[in-house]
Structure formats: structure tokens, C-alpha cells
Amino acid sequence: MRNYTTQMDAARKGIVTPEIEAVAKKEHMTSEALMKLVAEGKVAICANRNHTCLNPEGVGSMLRTKINVNLGVSRDCKDYDIEMQKVMSAVNLGAEAIMDLSSHGNTQPFRRKLTSECPAMIGTVPVYDSVIHYQRDLATLTARDFIDVIRMHAEDGVDFVTLHCGITRKTIEQIKKHKRKMNIVSRGGSLVFAWMSMTGEENPFYEYYDEILDICEEYDVTVSLGDACRPGCLADATDVCQIEELVRLGELTKRAWDHNVQVMVEGPGHVPLDQVAANMKVQQSICMGAPFYVLGPIVTDIAPGYDHITSAIGGAVAAMNGAAFLCYVTPAEHLALPNVEDVKQGIIASKIAAHAADIAKGVPGARDIDDKMAEARQKLDWDAQYACALDPETAKAIRDSRSPEEDHSDTCSMCGKFCAVRSMNKALAGEYIDIL
Ligand code: SF4
């Protein structure tokens, strides 16, 4: 019989949960050290008590940077099994979290499939699902309808929910007054904004926040405070709307922690590279060290088709400066629903950003694999190199498709017999170096 509600409640009572123990082992730290961070809210272990097949992970700036992959059934891709295959291949490529953004049909069977088969953390955005679930127009939904969907997701075993609690009726005036270039680009944020505009009522996720926290506490659902006003272009970055919402997210973080509910705070968006670090520091200060979950940041607006790269650049700098969790961005961002190859490219780009940041942050053990790769390269041991690679399949396919013309299988076709590694190995071994 468990004598705690959430991981935070347990940590505050000095109880080392199986999840705290498992995460501490993965992060090369003691359970006691991790427990303190969970108690303070600096690490969130998103672990709904109904997600029984979960392989728990911790999210916090001092831990390995985690990545999230957005998937889900949609009108254009409604086969549960195909979507589930994408989920499992994302997990195999290293995604620690899957956000189910299903937007078609009855979403509950797929959500339940995820929480009964997928070991990664599962997140959802209940406001999207509300329209689908009730099959009614947005304006006809009530605050009660939204809260009931949150409860349903909690019962289904969802580990974290994005809630756009930070915009209020005041935001409507601000958006009109400050004339942003891209207004609101958060899908959930725009729905909440539209609902408030059409009904004249206050944001239900803000107004009934305490009731929502009771649900989250009961099932141990982590609240991921959505950033409805995240900038959608460089010109809107770090503006009044974004910062004003962030201040409210800081207040809401504190209120969640008072309920023993774990929190992550979501962040930008499109941000010029020179503003990324400052954004991380401001969030850490205003939200008292709560884990920061960023979408990108995308550092230039002009690369549709390559936004996995623009976001990996921003993501690496963000994670190096305090972001704990990166939401992947695919080459299809701003253009279309990502296909299987886009998903893979997005995951690899995010993994590179996360790993580069972990090395820079000095996360224990983070660089070990790079050192192994260097040793394999020095020995021209290609199988050992593939074993260290983030994407061994692609690495091997490239080498195999362009092997050296002559049979000197120890080198590659980049330099052939001019291979610096080969020349140095032979020279240092006192061997004759044949070039021609
Ligand atoms: S041939 Fe050139 S690129 Fe290839 S392993 Fe040798 S030094 Fe590296």
C-alpha cells in the first residue's frame, strides 16, 4: 500500500520510491541526492501511478537532457498499429517521452495502448482532445468538459499534461495592444484564447487550477505549464506577452508545488541565438528551478525543410544553459505532418543537441561514448565506430555505398591511402607507409 501521493510527496516525506531509485541509478547519483531535488521541484519524475510499464526518467537541468517526440493518430494517419510502430521506433532511437497529440476519432484506445505498452513517459494536451472527445464545436464546451477530459487522461495513465493556464483575459488585451507579428502560434494556446474570446469567460485551466491540481495529485500527473505566448518568429522573442505569461507560470509552479504536484514549464519557440541563454536564466529564476521544457528554440525563421537543424542549434545552447527537456522538431515543421523519415531526422537532431549539451554541462559519464568513438576511429575499427554511433544504420550505409576503390579496407574513400589515421598509426609503429 503506497503511503504517498506523488513522487514529490514521497520525496518530501523522505521515501525513496522505486522510481527515484531507478532514476538515480541511471543518472549516476545517490537516491538521497535525487530525492532532495524531487522534493524541491528541480527534478520531475513524470510517473502516473496507472502507467505500469513505465521505465521512469527524471527531468531536471542537472540530469541528462531528455527529448520528447510528438506523435498520434490524425485524419491523415489513423492506423493505430502504424502509429504504435512509430512510437516504438522513436523509443528505440532514444526518445524518453512521447506526446500523444492524436486529433482524430476516438483517441482513448490509442492513449491506453500507449500507457500499457510504451515504456517512455507519455504526455498529452487535453485541450486538443476535448474538441475531438466531445465532437462539439469549441465554443459549446464548458469548463467542466475540459476538467473531465483531464481526469480521463489521468485515469488512462498519462504521465504529464500540457495545460495552457498562463494566459488570462488580460492576455487578450495584451495580444491586441502589443501587435505581435505572429500572435499566438501554440495550438493549445490558440484554442484557449479562441474559447475565451468566444465565451467571454476566464481561462478554465487558470480559473479551476486548484481542482485540476487535485486530479494531478491523485494520479501523480506532472503539470507541464504550456507557453501559449511562445514566440512564433524571431521578432516576437522575449517580448512582453512571453515574459508576462512566464511570470504567471512562476506563480502557478509555486501553487502546484504547494499541492505536491510536479511541474515542468514549457518555453520558446523562435528565439535569436544570442537570446537563448538569457531566456533559460530568466525562466530558472522566475520558476525557481522548475525543469524547463523547450520547443526548439528555432534560431532562424528562414529554413523550412531544415528546422530540425535550426532547433538543434537552439536546443543545444538552451540545454547547456539550463533547459532540461527538448521537444523534437522535424524537417516537416511549418510544412506538413511528419512522415517516418522526418520523425527519425527530428529525433537524431534532438539527440545530438541533448548529448552535446550534456557533455558541455559535465553530466557524469556523458562523454564516455565519444571517447570510445575516438578510440575506434584511431584503430580504424569500423564495427566499433558503428556501435558508438547515434544512427549506426546510416553510418554503415554511407561507408558501404562509397568504399575505397582499392582494397585498403582499413581506410575510407574520403582520403584513401592518404588516410591520416593510417599514416600516423604506421609511422608510430615504425612501418613503411605506401601512398602510391
Ligand atoms: S580516410 Fe580520411 S576520413 Fe577516412 S578514416 Fe582515414 S583520415 Fe578519416
Boltz pocket constraint, residues with backbone or C-beta under 6 A from the ligand:
constraints:
  - pocket:
      binder: B
      contacts: [[A, 377], [A, 410], [A, 411], [A, 412], [A, 413], [A, 414], [A, 415], [A, 416], [A, 418], [A, 419], [A, 420], [A, 421], [A, 422]]
      max_distance: 6.0
